[in-house]
């Protein structure tokens, strides 16, 4: 709901943040729904075909449950029991997942799916256990062989007869059987899909990863509109983040889940209680913005610049105002006296701030063909660069922890600064930070993006006749500025260390036609 002041200005109405439930069975706590507390099993679980794990905080049938005296989470924390498998190698991979892969997947944030739901599902469903075993084995194998691969060759080709592929094959067969059964818990299928997406992403096989994502989204939508209790909300958030990632890195892909939770995400909260809530807020509005960007704004700019309807301008302005409001919420959250964040959580919060600033810049420029509009956002670019530089210099070791995480990390913000900020000092600093990212940074092929960014920077500054890093915004005319740049990312799984970069300029002025250019990029 939005109100209007006497001056005619619009203001955002806020929703009160509700605390989590503190009573009920373990399963209802994990799903964050109200439990009727019937004994020996609750009716809420029995009526939906779920297994009720009871009420005791001690040992349950397969998982050890203990309660943490945490200020943030009242949910039980599950420890992975290794005796659920009789296979020694499988037990080893599950142990590696607990010690290494699980924390890597969580990235910068506490992750309810990885830390709780996934571990619980391993005890309930062998298919999930096979998928987790495959992912963990692949992760360990990739890390062990990292030093043996040639310089500049980050691509990891997995032999089809290897143990990770064997376990992955079992997981896919089990997933097909689950889908054929018709009465399977949707949460289990979605959890298995999430693990499969991570597996394919580590292999840098992005097309199969997107197939898993699209199938998971289709299953979600086939069950009808989102309702609390029908599907775990944190699973929906995870799929939304993957949806955003695919839209960011795969160009024209339109996100599929922007308004799936519209019945519960109706208003912007007036206060952020923890980092998980902050991440959810940024996720929801980023997904909605990229849906608008890919489906509405991009076609106007590339095909009909200047012929944008007024209501479309109003929508872009609404997104810009929303991200300014979220920026303020994050700032207030940082300065709460009782908030104490770990280094890992500080990195996560800084990533959220960087993403919101980037969204704000895109919302303010997405309907205009003039590249000079970005010159008015130099302060935001500078703040983004400062945050990225802080994260890289404060604890270099933290990059190694998130080598398989699907969190975007520093890659996209630094690439955006290098290609859209025309201040020489800032863009060359961003480019140098891109080159300093460790080889395992993320699952996306960062070296190709770094090489593409350098091509764009050198092309724009070629006629300035100034030393590197000293060019100013006014030194780069409109007709020389690159407006769109992308490369053939679907072929990154090959051993070729090259991509074809495509970019557009308005070489005849903003009233002229687009000039399409391309260049082969090697590294």
C-alpha positions as CSV (number, residue, x, y, z in Angstrom):
1,X,0.0,0.0,0.0
2,X,1.2,3.5,-0.8
3,X,0.0,6.7,0.7
4,X,0.2,10.3,-0.7
5,X,1.2,13.2,1.4
6,X,-0.3,16.7,1.3
7,X,2.5,17.8,-1.0
8,X,1.6,15.1,-3.5
9,X,4.7,13.0,-2.8
10,X,4.4,9.2,-2.6
11,X,5.7,7.4,0.4
12,X,6.1,3.7,1.0
13,X,3.9,1.9,3.6
14,X,5.8,-0.6,5.7
15,X,4.9,-4.0,7.0
16,X,5.7,-5.1,10.5
17,X,8.2,-8.0,10.7
18,X,6.8,-11.0,12.5
19,X,9.1,-13.3,14.7
20,X,9.6,-17.0,14.0
21,X,7.5,-19.7,15.8
22,X,9.1,-21.0,18.9
23,X,6.9,-24.1,19.6
24,X,5.8,-27.2,17.6
25,X,7.3,-30.2,16.0
26,X,10.7,-30.2,14.4
27,X,9.3,-30.5,10.9
28,X,7.0,-27.5,11.3
29,X,9.8,-25.5,12.8
30,X,12.0,-26.2,9.7
31,X,9.1,-25.2,7.4
32,X,8.3,-22.2,9.6
33,X,4.6,-22.9,9.8
34,X,2.3,-23.1,12.8
35,X,2.1,-26.5,14.4
36,X,-1.1,-27.9,16.1
37,X,1.2,-29.8,18.4
38,X,-0.8,-33.0,18.3
39,X,0.9,-36.2,19.7
40,X,2.6,-38.4,18.7
41,X,2.6,-36.7,15.2
42,X,1.1,-33.4,14.4
43,X,-1.9,-33.2,12.1
44,X,-0.2,-30.4,10.0
45,X,2.4,-32.9,8.8
46,X,0.1,-35.9,8.6
47,X,-2.5,-34.1,6.4
48,X,0.2,-33.0,3.9
49,X,1.9,-36.4,3.6
50,X,5.0,-35.3,5.4
51,X,7.0,-37.2,8.0
52,X,6.6,-35.6,11.4
53,X,10.0,-35.7,13.2
54,X,8.5,-35.2,16.6
55,X,9.1,-32.8,19.4
56,X,12.2,-34.0,21.3
57,X,15.3,-31.8,20.9
58,X,17.6,-34.8,21.4
59,X,18.1,-37.7,18.9
60,X,15.5,-38.3,16.2
61,X,15.3,-41.0,13.5
62,X,18.4,-40.2,11.6
63,X,19.4,-36.7,12.6
64,X,20.8,-35.2,15.8
65,X,18.9,-32.0,16.7
66,X,20.2,-29.5,19.1
67,X,19.0,-26.0,20.0
68,X,21.3,-23.0,19.8
69,X,21.0,-20.1,22.1
70,X,21.3,-17.8,19.1
71,X,20.0,-14.2,18.9
72,X,19.0,-14.8,15.2
73,X,17.8,-18.4,14.8
74,X,15.4,-20.3,17.0
75,X,15.3,-23.2,14.5
76,X,17.0,-26.5,15.3
77,X,20.4,-27.1,13.8
78,X,20.9,-30.5,12.1
79,X,24.2,-32.4,12.3
80,X,24.8,-34.8,9.4
81,X,24.9,-38.4,10.7
82,X,27.3,-40.4,8.5
83,X,25.9,-43.9,9.5
84,X,23.0,-43.3,7.1
85,X,25.1,-44.9,4.4
86,X,26.8,-48.3,4.4
87,X,29.1,-47.3,1.5
88,X,32.5,-46.1,2.8
89,X,33.2,-43.8,-0.1
90,X,29.7,-42.3,0.2
91,X,30.3,-41.7,3.9
92,X,33.5,-39.9,3.1
93,X,31.8,-37.6,0.6
94,X,29.0,-36.8,3.1
95,X,31.7,-36.0,5.7
96,X,33.4,-33.7,3.2
97,X,30.1,-32.0,2.5
98,X,29.6,-31.3,6.2
99,X,33.1,-29.9,6.6
100,X,33.8,-28.1,3.4
101,X,31.1,-28.1,0.6
102,X,28.2,-27.1,2.8
103,X,29.9,-24.0,4.1
104,X,31.0,-23.1,0.6
105,X,27.5,-23.4,-0.8
106,X,26.2,-21.1,2.0
107,X,28.5,-18.3,0.7
108,X,28.3,-15.1,2.6
109,X,25.0,-15.8,4.4
110,X,23.3,-18.1,6.8
111,X,21.4,-20.5,4.4
112,X,18.3,-22.3,5.8
113,X,18.2,-24.7,2.8
114,X,21.9,-25.8,3.0
115,X,22.3,-25.7,6.7
116,X,19.0,-27.4,7.6
117,X,16.7,-28.6,4.9
118,X,19.3,-30.3,2.8
119,X,20.8,-32.2,5.7
120,X,17.4,-33.3,6.9
121,X,16.5,-34.4,3.4
122,X,19.7,-36.6,3.2
123,X,18.2,-38.7,6.0
124,X,14.8,-39.0,4.5
125,X,15.5,-39.6,0.8
126,X,18.3,-41.6,-0.8
127,X,18.0,-39.5,-4.0
128,X,19.0,-36.4,-2.2
129,X,21.9,-38.3,-0.5
130,X,23.2,-39.4,-3.9
131,X,23.0,-35.8,-5.3
132,X,24.8,-34.5,-2.2
133,X,27.5,-37.2,-2.5
134,X,28.0,-36.4,-6.2
135,X,28.3,-32.7,-5.5
136,X,30.7,-33.1,-2.6
137,X,32.9,-35.6,-4.5
138,X,33.1,-33.3,-7.5
139,X,34.0,-30.4,-5.3
140,X,36.8,-32.3,-3.6
141,X,38.1,-33.7,-6.8
142,X,38.1,-30.2,-8.4
143,X,40.0,-28.7,-5.5
144,X,42.6,-31.6,-5.3
145,X,43.3,-31.3,-9.1
146,X,43.4,-27.5,-9.2
147,X,47.1,-27.3,-8.9
148,X,47.6,-29.9,-11.7
149,X,45.7,-27.9,-14.3
150,X,47.6,-25.7,-16.7
151,X,48.0,-22.0,-16.2
152,X,44.9,-20.0,-17.2
153,X,42.8,-23.2,-17.7
154,X,40.1,-23.2,-15.1
155,X,37.7,-25.5,-17.0
156,X,37.3,-28.9,-15.3
157,X,36.1,-31.7,-17.5
158,X,34.6,-34.6,-15.5
159,X,35.1,-38.1,-16.8
160,X,31.8,-39.8,-17.4
161,X,32.9,-43.0,-15.5
162,X,34.1,-41.0,-12.4
163,X,32.6,-41.5,-9.0
164,X,30.9,-38.0,-9.0
165,X,29.2,-38.8,-12.3
166,X,28.1,-42.3,-11.1
167,X,26.5,-40.7,-8.0
168,X,24.9,-38.0,-10.2
169,X,23.4,-40.6,-12.5
170,X,21.9,-42.4,-9.4
171,X,20.4,-39.0,-8.3
172,X,18.9,-38.3,-11.7
173,X,17.3,-41.8,-11.9
174,X,15.9,-41.3,-8.4
175,X,14.6,-37.9,-9.2
176,X,12.7,-39.3,-12.2
177,X,11.2,-42.0,-10.0
178,X,10.1,-39.4,-7.5
179,X,8.4,-37.3,-10.2
180,X,6.6,-40.4,-11.5
181,X,5.3,-41.4,-8.1
182,X,3.0,-38.3,-8.1
183,X,2.7,-38.1,-4.3
184,X,6.2,-37.0,-3.5
185,X,6.8,-34.0,-1.3
186,X,7.6,-31.0,-3.5
187,X,10.2,-29.8,-1.1
188,X,12.3,-32.9,-1.7
189,X,12.2,-32.5,-5.5
190,X,13.2,-28.9,-5.3
191,X,16.0,-29.6,-2.9
192,X,17.3,-32.2,-5.3
193,X,17.0,-29.8,-8.2
194,X,19.0,-27.2,-6.3
195,X,21.9,-29.6,-5.7
196,X,21.8,-30.6,-9.3
197,X,22.1,-27.0,-10.4
198,X,25.2,-26.6,-8.2
199,X,26.7,-29.8,-9.6
200,X,26.3,-28.6,-13.2
201,X,27.5,-25.1,-12.4
202,X,30.7,-26.5,-10.9
203,X,31.2,-28.4,-14.2
204,X,30.6,-25.1,-16.0
205,X,27.8,-26.8,-17.9
206,X,25.4,-23.9,-17.7
207,X,22.8,-25.1,-20.2
208,X,21.9,-28.3,-18.1
209,X,22.0,-26.1,-15.0
210,X,19.4,-23.8,-16.6
211,X,17.3,-26.8,-17.6
212,X,17.2,-27.9,-13.9
213,X,16.3,-24.4,-12.9
214,X,13.5,-24.1,-15.4
215,X,12.1,-27.5,-14.5
216,X,12.1,-26.6,-10.8
217,X,10.3,-23.3,-11.5
218,X,7.7,-25.1,-13.7
219,X,7.0,-27.6,-10.9
220,X,6.6,-24.8,-8.5
221,X,4.2,-22.9,-10.8
222,X,2.2,-26.1,-11.6
223,X,1.2,-26.4,-8.0
224,X,-0.6,-23.0,-8.2
225,X,0.0,-19.7,-6.5
226,X,2.3,-19.5,-3.6
227,X,0.8,-20.4,-0.2
228,X,2.4,-20.6,3.2
229,X,2.8,-24.3,4.1
230,X,2.5,-25.6,0.6
231,X,6.2,-25.2,-0.1
232,X,9.2,-24.1,2.0
233,X,9.7,-20.3,1.5
234,X,13.5,-20.5,1.8
235,X,13.5,-22.9,-1.2
236,X,11.6,-20.4,-3.2
237,X,14.1,-17.7,-2.2
238,X,17.0,-19.9,-3.3
239,X,15.4,-20.5,-6.7
240,X,14.7,-16.8,-7.0
241,X,18.4,-16.0,-6.5
242,X,19.4,-18.6,-9.1
243,X,16.8,-17.0,-11.4
244,X,18.5,-13.6,-10.9
245,X,21.9,-15.1,-11.6
246,X,20.9,-16.6,-14.8
247,X,19.3,-13.3,-15.9
248,X,22.5,-11.4,-15.0
249,X,25.0,-13.6,-16.8
250,X,22.9,-15.1,-19.6
251,X,21.9,-11.8,-21.2
252,X,18.3,-11.7,-22.4
253,X,16.8,-14.4,-20.1
254,X,13.7,-13.1,-18.4
255,X,13.4,-14.1,-14.7
256,X,10.4,-16.4,-14.1
257,X,9.7,-15.9,-10.4
258,X,9.4,-12.1,-9.8
259,X,5.9,-12.1,-8.5
260,X,5.4,-15.7,-7.4
261,X,5.4,-14.6,-3.7
262,X,3.5,-11.4,-4.3
263,X,0.7,-12.4,-1.9
264,X,3.2,-12.4,1.0
265,X,5.8,-9.9,-0.3
266,X,3.3,-7.1,-0.7
267,X,5.0,-4.2,1.1
268,X,8.5,-3.2,1.9
269,X,9.4,-3.8,5.6
270,X,10.0,-0.8,7.7
271,X,12.8,-2.4,9.6
272,X,15.3,-5.2,9.1
273,X,15.8,-7.6,11.9
274,X,18.6,-9.9,10.6
275,X,20.8,-10.6,7.6
276,X,18.5,-13.3,6.3
277,X,15.5,-10.9,6.1
278,X,17.7,-8.2,4.4
279,X,18.8,-10.8,1.8
280,X,15.2,-11.8,1.1
281,X,14.1,-8.2,0.6
282,X,17.0,-7.5,-1.8
283,X,16.3,-10.8,-3.6
284,X,12.6,-10.1,-4.1
285,X,13.0,-6.6,-5.5
286,X,16.0,-7.5,-7.6
287,X,14.1,-10.3,-9.2
288,X,11.2,-8.0,-10.0
289,X,13.5,-5.3,-11.4
290,X,15.3,-7.7,-13.7
291,X,12.0,-9.0,-15.0
292,X,11.1,-5.4,-15.9
293,X,14.6,-4.8,-17.3
294,X,14.7,-7.8,-19.6
295,X,11.1,-7.8,-20.7
296,X,10.3,-4.1,-20.9
297,X,13.3,-1.8,-20.7
298,X,15.9,-3.6,-22.9
299,X,13.6,-3.9,-26.0
300,X,12.8,-0.2,-25.9
301,X,16.4,0.9,-25.7
302,X,17.7,-1.5,-28.3
303,X,14.8,-1.2,-30.8
304,X,12.9,2.0,-30.1
305,X,15.0,4.5,-28.1
306,X,13.0,7.5,-27.2
307,X,9.6,6.0,-27.8
308,X,9.0,4.9,-24.2
309,X,5.5,5.3,-22.7
310,X,5.0,7.4,-19.7
311,X,3.8,4.5,-17.5
312,X,7.1,2.7,-18.3
313,X,9.1,5.7,-17.1
314,X,6.9,5.8,-14.0
315,X,7.7,2.1,-13.3
316,X,11.4,2.6,-13.7
317,X,11.2,5.6,-11.3
318,X,9.3,3.5,-8.8
319,X,12.0,0.9,-8.8
320,X,14.6,3.6,-8.4
321,X,12.7,4.9,-5.3
322,X,12.4,1.4,-3.9
323,X,16.1,0.7,-4.1
324,X,16.8,4.1,-2.4
325,X,14.5,3.0,0.4
326,X,16.2,-0.4,0.7
327,X,19.6,1.4,0.7
328,X,18.3,3.4,3.7
329,X,17.1,0.2,5.4
330,X,20.5,-1.5,5.0
331,X,22.2,1.7,6.4
332,X,19.9,1.7,9.4
333,X,20.5,-2.0,10.0
334,X,24.3,-1.5,10.0
335,X,24.0,1.2,12.7
336,X,21.8,-0.7,15.1
337,X,23.7,-0.8,18.4
338,X,22.7,-4.4,19.2
339,X,23.7,-5.9,15.8
340,X,27.0,-7.7,15.9
341,X,28.0,-9.4,12.6
342,X,30.8,-11.8,12.0
343,X,33.3,-11.1,9.2
344,X,31.5,-13.5,6.9
345,X,28.2,-11.7,7.6
346,X,29.8,-8.3,7.1
347,X,30.9,-9.4,3.6
348,X,27.3,-10.6,2.9
349,X,25.9,-7.2,4.0
350,X,28.4,-5.4,1.9
351,X,27.4,-7.5,-1.1
352,X,23.8,-6.6,-0.5
353,X,24.7,-2.9,-0.4
354,X,26.7,-3.2,-3.6
355,X,23.8,-5.0,-5.4
356,X,21.3,-2.3,-4.3
357,X,23.5,0.5,-5.5
358,X,24.0,-1.2,-8.8
359,X,20.2,-1.8,-9.1
360,X,19.6,1.9,-8.4
361,X,22.0,2.9,-11.2
362,X,20.4,0.5,-13.6
363,X,16.9,1.7,-12.7
364,X,17.8,5.3,-13.3
365,X,19.4,4.6,-16.7
366,X,17.7,1.5,-18.2
367,X,15.3,3.5,-20.5
368,X,17.8,5.9,-22.0
369,X,20.3,5.3,-24.8
370,X,22.6,8.1,-23.6
371,X,25.7,6.7,-22.0
372,X,26.6,10.0,-20.5
373,X,23.8,9.4,-17.9
374,X,26.1,7.2,-16.0
375,X,28.4,10.2,-15.3
376,X,25.9,11.5,-12.7
377,X,26.4,8.3,-10.6
378,X,30.1,8.7,-9.9
379,X,29.5,8.8,-6.1
380,X,27.6,5.5,-6.2
381,X,30.3,3.9,-8.4
382,X,33.0,5.1,-5.9
383,X,31.1,3.6,-3.0
384,X,30.7,0.3,-4.8
385,X,34.4,0.2,-5.6
386,X,35.3,1.0,-2.0
387,X,33.1,-1.8,-0.7
388,X,34.6,-4.3,-3.2
389,X,38.1,-3.1,-2.4
390,X,37.5,-3.5,1.3
391,X,36.2,-7.1,0.9
392,X,39.2,-8.1,-1.2
393,X,41.9,-6.5,1.0
394,X,40.4,-7.2,4.5
395,X,40.6,-11.0,4.3
396,X,42.0,-12.4,1.1
397,X,41.5,-16.0,2.4
398,X,37.7,-15.6,2.4
399,X,37.6,-15.9,-1.4
400,X,38.7,-19.5,-1.2
401,X,35.8,-20.4,1.1
402,X,33.2,-19.6,-1.5
403,X,34.6,-21.3,-4.6
404,X,31.4,-23.2,-5.4
405,X,28.9,-20.6,-4.2
406,X,26.3,-19.2,-6.6
407,X,26.4,-15.9,-4.8
408,X,27.6,-13.4,-7.4
409,X,30.4,-12.1,-5.2
410,X,32.6,-9.4,-6.6
411,X,32.6,-10.5,-10.3
412,X,29.6,-8.7,-11.7
413,X,29.9,-5.4,-9.6
414,X,33.5,-4.9,-10.7
415,X,32.7,-5.8,-14.3
416,X,29.9,-3.2,-14.3
417,X,32.1,-0.5,-12.8
418,X,34.8,-1.1,-15.4
419,X,32.4,-1.0,-18.3
420,X,29.9,1.7,-17.3
421,X,32.0,4.1,-15.2
422,X,34.0,6.4,-17.5
423,X,36.2,7.9,-14.7
424,X,39.6,6.5,-15.5
425,X,40.8,6.1,-11.9
426,X,37.8,4.1,-10.9
427,X,37.4,1.9,-13.9
428,X,41.0,0.9,-14.1
429,X,41.0,0.2,-10.3
430,X,38.0,-2.1,-10.9
431,X,39.8,-3.8,-13.8
432,X,42.9,-4.4,-11.6
433,X,40.7,-5.9,-8.9
434,X,39.0,-8.2,-11.5
435,X,42.5,-9.4,-12.4
436,X,43.3,-10.1,-8.8
437,X,40.3,-12.4,-8.2
438,X,41.6,-15.9,-7.3
439,X,41.2,-18.6,-9.9
440,X,38.4,-20.3,-8.0
441,X,36.3,-17.2,-7.7
442,X,32.7,-18.3,-8.2
443,X,31.5,-20.9,-10.8
444,X,31.2,-18.3,-13.5
445,X,34.2,-18.0,-15.9
446,X,35.6,-14.7,-14.5
447,X,38.7,-14.6,-16.8
448,X,36.5,-14.2,-19.9
449,X,34.6,-11.3,-18.3
450,X,37.8,-9.7,-17.2
451,X,39.2,-9.9,-20.7
452,X,35.9,-8.5,-22.2
453,X,35.9,-5.6,-19.7
454,X,39.5,-4.7,-20.7
455,X,38.5,-4.7,-24.4
456,X,35.6,-2.3,-23.7
457,X,37.8,0.1,-21.6
458,X,40.6,0.2,-24.1
459,X,38.2,0.8,-27.0
460,X,36.5,3.7,-25.3
461,X,39.8,5.4,-24.2
462,X,41.7,4.7,-27.4
463,X,41.2,8.3,-28.7
464,X,41.7,10.2,-25.4
465,X,45.6,10.3,-25.8
466,X,45.9,10.2,-22.0
467,X,47.9,7.9,-19.7
468,X,46.1,4.9,-18.4
469,X,43.8,5.7,-15.5
470,X,43.8,9.5,-16.1
471,X,40.9,9.9,-18.6
472,X,37.8,11.8,-17.4
473,X,34.2,11.2,-18.2
474,X,34.1,14.2,-20.6
475,X,37.1,12.8,-22.5
476,X,34.9,10.0,-23.9
477,X,32.3,11.2,-26.3
478,X,28.9,9.6,-26.7
479,X,29.6,8.1,-30.1
480,X,32.6,6.3,-28.6
481,X,30.8,4.7,-25.6
482,X,29.9,1.1,-25.5
483,X,26.2,0.6,-24.5
484,X,25.7,-3.2,-24.7
485,X,28.4,-5.9,-24.3
486,X,28.0,-9.6,-24.0
487,X,29.9,-12.7,-25.1
488,X,29.2,-16.3,-26.2
489,X,29.1,-17.8,-22.7
490,X,27.5,-21.1,-23.6
491,X,30.8,-22.4,-24.9
492,X,32.9,-21.8,-21.8
493,X,33.0,-25.5,-20.9
494,X,35.3,-26.2,-23.8
495,X,39.1,-25.9,-23.5
496,X,39.2,-22.9,-25.8
497,X,40.6,-19.9,-23.9
498,X,38.7,-17.4,-26.1
499,X,35.2,-16.0,-26.5
500,X,33.5,-13.7,-29.1
501,X,32.6,-10.3,-27.6
502,X,29.6,-8.5,-29.1
503,X,29.0,-4.8,-28.3
504,X,27.0,-1.9,-29.6
505,X,27.8,1.8,-30.0
506,X,25.9,4.8,-31.3
507,X,28.6,5.9,-33.7
508,X,26.2,8.3,-35.6
509,X,24.9,10.0,-32.4
510,X,22.0,9.2,-30.2
511,X,19.5,9.8,-33.1
512,X,21.4,7.3,-35.3
513,X,21.2,3.5,-35.6
514,X,23.1,1.1,-33.5
515,X,26.5,-0.1,-34.8
516,X,27.1,-3.8,-34.0
517,X,30.7,-4.7,-33.4
518,X,32.4,-7.9,-32.3
519,X,35.9,-8.9,-31.4
520,X,37.5,-12.2,-30.4
521,X,38.8,-12.1,-26.9
522,X,41.7,-14.4,-25.8
523,X,43.4,-14.9,-22.4
